[in-house]
Structure formats: structure tokens, C-alpha cells
Amino acid sequence: MSTAATNSYPPPSGRFLSQISREFARTHLVISCGQDGDTERVLAAPSTPRHILHNVSVRLHMKIDAETEDPEIIAQLIDGAYEATAPTTEATAHGLGGSDLASVRDDADRDLLSMATKGETSRFVDALLFEALARGASDVHIQPTANATLCRYRLDGVLVTIREIPSSVTAAIVSRIKVLADLDITEQRLAQDGRTTVRIGKKSESGRAIDLRISTLPTPHGERVVIRLLDHERDEGLQSFERLGMPEAVQKRYKDAAGRASGIVLVTGPTGSGKSTTLYATLRWIAGIRPGVNIMTIEDPIECDLSSPSIAVSQVQVSSKKGVTFAGGLRHILRQDPDVIMIGEIRDGETARIAIQSSLTGHLVFSTMHTNDAANAVSRLVDLGVESYLVSASLSAVLAQRLVRRLHMQCEGVGCDACLGSGYRGRIGMFELLPITESIRRLIAEKAEIGLLRDGAKQLGMRTLLDEGESLFAQKLTSLIELERVLGTSESTP
């Protein structure tokens, strides 16, 4: 290979050489050839994945303009650039004691962009997590089968198989994930749960922190791993009524109930329907309109840290090991002079009774339940042992919601590379608000059947989830197949 080809490119920017390690550049065959304003010009091999270029862009905090080049030329450019700027061993080691060096290694170990000192397995896990975050996945599944192991992402609520890996490397990958969460890598017969935090970028550069909740489960073909990705930067961007996509008519009625001084507001729906996001947006809104309000939550787990100088929220996490249950934690919270209480979920009669009683004694209470629609939340409270007259007196509103996948406009829903062939990209919310008027309170107190309660709410203008779904279909925002998947058939029957 002649030197003419390598000499025809401008030298790499100092920013690139200082922020991107030589090992990362060599592994993925990517190198800078200078900057053009706020854009980093880079050379990449034909085999370099697109998410690696996004990785570099995030690390440099700059736009990337990539050009394809021969891998051998890129390798020569990398070697020449880093050899010219490599510090001496003595200078690198100067001032680092043993504990400092351990800290540096630990930071690098949990930085998804740092490739230094990492082996192939660690790099694979980092790339898997980074790609999942770049695609907006909520979960990563490592699922061993008889012939191979599936790597799957939950995208827009649906599991998508991204790649298959040989069964022979699965144990090493699982062990690496366990190490991240400080789980016992020698225990392969029992389920384990853990959590950890990784970063995209260094702490000193205000790197983006990602919380991981990790669950392992033994199967006949090896350990299955599920990683829940809690990207607070992404989630915080969704925590406003504007981003929720709640219709104005529903939003107005919901805010009327959520803005009261007391009462209980319930948000219902299955797991993954956006209930927590709605409640977080509600608490942020309340903190903005009621300065000095004391907001406290008890959650399992805390999915987003709401505390900030402008939002004084105290959050408590349920912990079975420490004996902190929803009911027990709620009793302690009530001794902390709260104005607003958010309970992650009402699961049992004791929690339901305390929540109802709290709402009747001057507190504004929010919580979630798993019911098919808004009207069924009323019967669920009664089934948990709360007297119907107490439900009638305390309930301010019930909001049922779902998330349906949005048709990918660029490919008109037929499927393309950008949407992984699914025909969908992103999700949109559907909301059903049960208004608690005097007539509805009477029906609740009289233990009216769910069908009568639903019909009474419809007469007052309640739009059901099915109504909302049909509207979205008419606007060509989603499909009938997607509505069937999310709503099933129960939504249309009394």
C-alpha cells in the first residue's frame, strides 16, 4: 500500500484523538480526517455499522460526515495518528495510585463508549446496549433456544429479533451482564435480579446515565436475561401533556381532577401502556402550578428521578428485603405532611383502603391499576374490599390508556430498513376518561353494573378506547391489526 493514499487526507482532529480510543477506532475502522465547522469528517470501512458512527457523534458532541474508504488505508491512518500522539508510559501513570487506577478502570468499564481494556464479549454487550438505546428500545432480551440464542429488542411494545448468536458464546455474554449488575456469576440454577448504571460518555463530560434493571432466569438451554433500559434523558422528554398526545378535551377534564386539593385519580391499563409516564407528567404539572406543594411517591421501582431544584419530590422505593411495602410505606409517607401522594400501583385491599382514606382526609392521591378500561377500575376497588360509598365519595377521575404503534409514514406502512420491516415507527396514545359527576357517583354508590356505569359515562361524552382507536385508523395513523393486538375484542363489549 503506497503512502500517497494515506497522505491525501487531512490529519485527524485533536478532539477525535483525545475522545476516541485507538482500540475503538481500530476495532470499528473509523478515523477522523479533520473538522469542518461543527461537523467531524470521518472515514469508515464499508463494514462499519451505522450505530458506531452515531456512537462517535455522541462522544464528540458533533455532527458526523462519513466517507467510505478501504479498510487497509483506514488502519494505516489510525496507527500513524495514534503513534504520533501517544503519551509515554511514565506520563500516563504519573499521579495515579492503586485506588485511582481502579476507579478509572471501573468508570471505563461502565462507559458504553470506552473500548480500552475491554475484551470481545464486553464490546459485544456494550454494542448491544448502545444499539438498543439508539433504536429507542425499552428492553433487551437474551433468549437461549435449542439451536442458537436470540438477541431481541422490545421496540414500540413489540419484541423484535435483531440477531442470532451461537449458543457457545451465550454463557460468556450472560456472565458479562451479571458482572455489570454485581450478580453471582457462579449461580446458574436460580433466578437473580439486579440493577446497575452505565453511561454514554465520561462523568467529567456530563455523560448520559442509563439505569439497567437486570433479571436472569434458568432455562433448559441456558440462562435467559432481560434488561430493562431506563433512559431518564429520553423519558423526561416525554413527561409533558403536550408530548403525551392527550386530546385537549380529555386533557382539560383530567387536569380539572388532577388540580384539586384532594381526591383520588387512577390511571389504568396493562404493563407498558404509559401509565407511569402520565403520572410523572402530572406531578411535574402540579409542581408548576402549586408552588410549595409537598409531593411524595412510593414506587416499585422508581423509574425516573423527578427531584430537581424546580420540582421538590420525595420518592420512596418498595423493598421486600427491607420490609417496605406499598401499604407500609404509604403509612410512613402520611406522617411526612404530604399534599400530593403518588402510589406506584394499588395491588391489594390494604393499600386500596389506605389510599381511599387518605384522599378523604385532604390529600390528593394518584395511583395505577391493571384493568381493561376506566369503568372496571371502580369494580376492582370494590373487589379489593373498599365499600362502594367510599369509592363514590373519593374518586375524582379514572383515566384508561393504551399505546398503539404508529404507521411508518416514510414507507407508508409496508416495511423498510428504518422500521426493521415492521411498517411501524413510534407509538401514539389512546385515552378514555371516566368523568366522576354526581350522576356517576350515584351509580357507583348504588353498585350499578359495569355496563350501566359505562353507558352513563358515554352519555356524558366519554369516548371509549375503541372510539379513539377507530379515530386513529380513520386518520391513517395506525392499522386495524394493531388495534386488534392492543385492544382485543373486550373493549367493544359491555
Protein Blocks (a to p, Z undefined) as FASTA:
>chain_A
ZZklmmmpccddfklmmmmcfklmmmnopadebjehjaccddddfklcfklmmmmmmmno
pacddddddfklmmmmmmmmmmmmoccfklmmgopafklmmmmmmmmmmmmkbmghpafk
lmmmmmmmmmmmmnopabdcddddfkbccddddeehiacdfbdcdfklmmmmmmmmmmmn
opafklmkbccdddddddedjfklopacddddddddddfkbccdddddddfklmmmmmcf
klnopafklmmmmmmmmmpmbdcdddeddehilmmmmmmmmmmmmmmmmghiacdddddd
dfbdfbdfklccddddddfknopafklmmmmmmmnopabdcdfbafbfklmmmmmmmmmn
opacddddddfblmlmmmmmmmnopafklmmmmpnbdcdddddddddfklnonopfklno
nopacjddddddddddfklmmmmmnopafklmmmmmmmnopacfklmmmmmmmnopacfk
lmmmmnmmmlmpZZ
